[in-house]
Amino acid sequence: MGGPRAPLVLPIFPLPDVTFFPHTLLPLHVFEARYRAMVMDVLARDRRLAVVKLRPGYEATYAGKPPVHEVAGAGEIVSWERLATGRYNILLKGDCRVRLESEKPSDTLYRVVAAQRLDDVPPRADVGALLARIRGACERLLKALDRPANLLDTALAEGQPAGAIADRIAAAVLPDAALRQELLETLDVTPRLAVMYAQAWDAHAVELERFCVRYDIGYVRADADRPFDEIILKAFRLGRFLA
C-alpha cells in the first residue's frame, strides 16, 4: 500500500450556488479583478484550480475571505478566451473532489489552499438495475420537457464508472444548490445514484402534473408511473390539446 498522498496546492474560486462535479464541464465568465489575476496565473502554470461553493451569509465578507464549504470540485482549464476588457471566458473540466484542509499564506489577491483529493467509494453490489431505472426516468423527463431525446446520452453512456454517471446527471438536472453540494460531499456512489433516480423521477412527475393541469386531465401521483406517451394519448382522447 502506498503512503498518504501529498496535498494538492490549488487556488480557489468561491462562487454562490455553483457546484463543480468531476466528469463535467463548467463554463465561467470571470470578471472580478482578483479572479482575472487568478486565471492569468493558473494559465501560466498547470491550469488547475478548485471551484468551491460559498456558505450562506457570505455577503458580509465577500470582498475579503468569505466562508466556503470544505468540499470542492477541482479541475483544469481546457479552453479560454481573454476579452478586450481583460475579462475571461473559461471552460473547466472536472477531475476530482477535494477537501480543503488549510489556507496557504499568499501575496495574491485570490486565495490558495492545501487540499486532499477524495476518491469515490464504488458500489459494493451490482447497480445495473438502478442505472437502467435512472436512464428510463431521464428519458421520460426529457419527453415531458420536450427536450431532445439524446440530450443526456453522454452522461448516461454505458461503459463509464457509475460515479461518473451520478455526477453528470446531478450537474445536468439538479436545480437545488444545497442538494448538489450534499451530493458533492457524498463519496459513496450508491446513495448518489439512488438520489439521482428519485430526483429525476420526481421532476418527471412534476412535469406530468403541470401538463395535466394545463389540459385539465385528472391527475394523481400514480400517473408518474405511466409512460408519458400514455398521458399524451389520454389528452388526445379527451380533446384537451389547445389549437
Phi and psi in degrees as a GROMACS rama.xvg file:
@    title "Ramachandran Plot"
@    xaxis  label "Phi"
@    yaxis  label "Psi"
@TYPE xy
-78.2791  162.459  GLY-2
-77.3307  -179.482  GLY-3
-62.4785  146.047  PRO-4
-72.7286  145.998  ARG-5
-69.7789  140.411  ALA-6
-65.0665  149.184  PRO-7
-81.8237  145.331  LEU-8
-110.66  115.383  VAL-9
-135.744  139.243  LEU-10
-71.3831  148.512  PRO-11
-114.223  145.512  ILE-12
-117.284  92.9726  PHE-13
-77.2155  131.908  PRO-14
-138.651  147.191  LEU-15
-79.2496  134.253  PRO-16
58.7958  29.2965  ASP-17
-119.693  128.884  VAL-18
-121.216  125.583  THR-19
-105.765  104.383  PHE-20
-89.0788  147.89  PHE-21
-59.0502  156.898  PRO-22
69.8042  13.4999  HIS-23
-126.598  164.831  THR-24
-108.779  137.996  LEU-25
-129.247  110.711  LEU-26
-84.5475  138.424  PRO-27
-138.486  143.976  LEU-28
-105.715  119.357  HIS-29
-106.369  117.208  VAL-30
-124.407  -24.5987  PHE-31
-69.372  143.799  GLU-32
-59.1445  -41.6712  ALA-33
-67.4581  -32.6689  ARG-34
-86.4857  -22.8345  TYR-35
-64.8552  -40.9167  ARG-36
-64.4657  -38.4187  ALA-37
-61.3979  -46.9669  MET-38
-61.4722  -42.6652  VAL-39
-60.0318  -44.7588  MET-40
-67.2368  -41.995  ASP-41
-63.1937  -41.7208  VAL-42
-64.7479  -27.6582  LEU-43
-81.1187  -11.7828  ALA-44
-111.845  -113.501  ARG-45
-106.174  3.08587  ASP-46
69.0678  15.2672  ARG-47
-104.129  141.898  ARG-48
-157.125  171.665  LEU-49
-118.965  139.192  ALA-50
-105.566  125.762  VAL-51
-129.04  142.622  VAL-52
-80.9637  133.566  LYS-53
-70.2407  144.572  LEU-54
-80.4157  156.115  ARG-55
-55.6439  142.247  PRO-56
87.1205  10.3885  GLY-57
-65.6972  -20.7846  TYR-58
-57.8485  -36.2492  GLU-59
-64.6271  -28.4188  ALA-60
-123.097  21.1515  THR-61
-59.0672  -36.6113  TYR-62
-70.189  -16.2677  ALA-63
-107.919  -107.402  GLY-64
-126.376  79.3665  LYS-65
-67.5946  154.528  PRO-66
-67.9801  141.468  PRO-67
-129.738  163.145  VAL-68
-70.5999  157.712  HIS-69
-78.9624  -25.1191  GLU-70
-107.556  131.44  VAL-71
-133.174  172.046  ALA-72
-103.548  133.848  GLY-73
-113.966  146.459  ALA-74
-167.83  -165.875  GLY-75
-125.605  141.208  GLU-76
-73.6244  116.083  ILE-77
-104.406  -13.6499  VAL-78
-154.305  145.577  SER-79
-156.49  159.156  TRP-80
-143.838  124.93  GLU-81
-95.6874  122.311  ARG-82
-85.2535  165.218  LEU-83
-61.3548  -26.1079  ALA-84
-78.5438  -6.80002  THR-85
93.2611  -8.18617  GLY-86
-75.5372  166.724  ARG-87
-127.263  143.846  TYR-88
-105.877  123.537  ASN-89
-128.378  156.836  ILE-90
-124.954  121.408  LEU-91
-101.576  141.472  LEU-92
-111.477  120.041  LYS-93
-71.2453  134.874  GLY-94
-111.769  -46.3898  ASP-95
-161.626  166.435  CYS-96
-83.5926  148.831  ARG-97
-137.882  149.243  VAL-98
-104.181  123.934  ARG-99
-75.1536  120.359  LEU-100
-98.7797  -38.8872  GLU-101
-161.658  157.362  SER-102
-96.3927  133.328  GLU-103
-87.8176  143.466  LYS-104
-59.6796  136.54  PRO-105
-153.049  145.035  SER-106
-98.7379  14.1421  ASP-107
-89.7945  164.243  THR-108
-71.2026  -25.1604  LEU-109
-101.318  168.886  TYR-110
-96.1989  147.024  ARG-111
-126.903  136.8  VAL-112
-128.078  159.445  VAL-113
-94.7779  131.908  ALA-114
-137.562  151.48  ALA-115
-109.414  130.182  GLN-116
-65.4141  139.619  ARG-117
-114.828  128.642  LEU-118
-100.622  150.479  ASP-119
-63.4716  148.087  ASP-120
-96.8765  107.869  VAL-121
-68.0408  158.675  PRO-122
-57.8444  140.741  PRO-123
-91.8546  -7.02206  ARG-124
-135.079  170.64  ALA-125
-67.8194  126.524  ASP-126
-110.874  16.8758  VAL-127
-57.9347  -42.3214  GLY-128
-65.9878  -39.85  ALA-129
-65.682  -40.8773  LEU-130
-63.4539  -38.0556  LEU-131
-63.5409  -40.189  ALA-132
-66.8996  -37.5741  ARG-133
-63.0846  -44.0932  ILE-134
-61.5099  -41.8578  ARG-135
-64.6479  -41.8304  GLY-136
-65.2065  -40.5098  ALA-137
-67.2603  -38.2916  CYS-138
-60.5613  -44.3642  GLU-139
-68.8514  -36.4275  ARG-140
-62.801  -43.7448  LEU-141
-62.8261  -38.4877  LEU-142
-63.2473  -43.5555  LYS-143
-63.2253  -33.3971  ALA-144
-89.139  -1.98102  LEU-145
57.1143  43.0477  ASP-146
-104.646  159.7  ARG-147
-54.6158  137.947  PRO-148
-64.8899  -23.837  ALA-149
-96.249  11.055  ASN-150
-59.7502  -35.2315  LEU-151
-107.233  17.5145  LEU-152
-58.3083  -43.0151  ASP-153
-65.2452  -43.666  THR-154
-64.1756  -33.5839  ALA-155
-100.763  5.5604  LEU-156
-60.0479  145.709  ALA-157
-67.8795  159.13  GLU-158
86.3193  3.58739  GLY-159
-111.448  159.186  GLN-160
-60.2209  146.775  PRO-161
-59.425  -34.4222  ALA-162
-64.4817  -34.5003  GLY-163
-66.2103  -40.6727  ALA-164
-62.4823  -45.7749  ILE-165
-59.0941  -43.7074  ALA-166
-67.1458  -42.8491  ASP-167
-68.7026  -38.0544  ARG-168
-70.3784  -39.3119  ILE-169
-58.6665  -44.4346  ALA-170
-65.6279  -32.0696  ALA-171
-83.8233  -34.2969  ALA-172
-121.596  -11.6899  VAL-173
-89.9604  117.519  LEU-174
-88.4787  -19.7151  PRO-175
-77.8773  112.599  ASP-176
-64.7064  -38.0215  ALA-177
-66.6447  -40.669  ALA-178
-68.3021  -38.0731  LEU-179
-59.7841  -43.787  ARG-180
-65.1975  -39.8993  GLN-181
-59.7809  -41.7464  GLU-182
-69.4042  -34.2042  LEU-183
-62.4979  -34.3899  LEU-184
-84.0214  -6.56245  GLU-185
-93.6555  113.482  THR-186
-85.5181  -26.4246  LEU-187
-73.4066  120.365  ASP-188
-69.0439  -38.1055  VAL-189
-59.0281  -50.5575  THR-190
-64.3963  -28.7506  PRO-191
-63.3944  -42.9917  ARG-192
-64.2639  -41.5672  LEU-193
-62.4247  -41.3192  ALA-194
-64.2621  -41.7531  VAL-195
-65.3239  -37.6281  MET-196
-62.8246  -47.2447  TYR-197
-62.2967  -41.2747  ALA-198
-69.8384  -43.0388  GLN-199
-64.1034  -40.752  ALA-200
-68.3471  -40.2846  TRP-201
-66.2932  -40.6019  ASP-202
-62.2617  -39.1438  ALA-203
-61.6172  -43.7776  HIS-204
-63.4847  -38.8486  ALA-205
-62.9966  -43.4755  VAL-206
-64.6657  -38.1416  GLU-207
-61.6976  -41.998  LEU-208
-62.8412  -43.7007  GLU-209
-61.2375  -43.4168  ARG-210
-59.7226  -47.0231  PHE-211
-67.3512  -35.2318  CYS-212
-65.9723  -42.4372  VAL-213
-60.6745  -41.9268  ARG-214
-102.317  13.7693  TYR-215
56.0158  46.8069  ASP-216
-101.473  132.029  ILE-217
-57.7709  119.092  GLY-218
-115.691  133.906  TYR-219
-128.838  158.608  VAL-220
-58.4806  -29.3281  ARG-221
-61.6468  -20.5024  ALA-222
-60.355  -22.432  ASP-223
-64.6571  -18.8946  ALA-224
-85.6918  -1.52295  ASP-225
-103.45  144.969  ARG-226
-56.5286  143.43  PRO-227
-59.9875  -32.421  PHE-228
-56.3992  -39.2874  ASP-229
-66.3457  -37.298  GLU-230
-65.2996  -42.0003  ILE-231
-63.1353  -44.0913  ILE-232
-60.8636  -37.7977  LEU-233
-61.3478  -41.0541  LYS-234
-64.4482  -40.4397  ALA-235
-61.1046  -45.4821  PHE-236
-61.9977  -34.7161  ARG-237
-85.9795  -3.79515  LEU-238
67.1058  35.4966  GLY-239
-96.7155  -4.03368  ARG-240
-73.6723  139.908  PHE-241
-86.3126  144.805  LEU-242
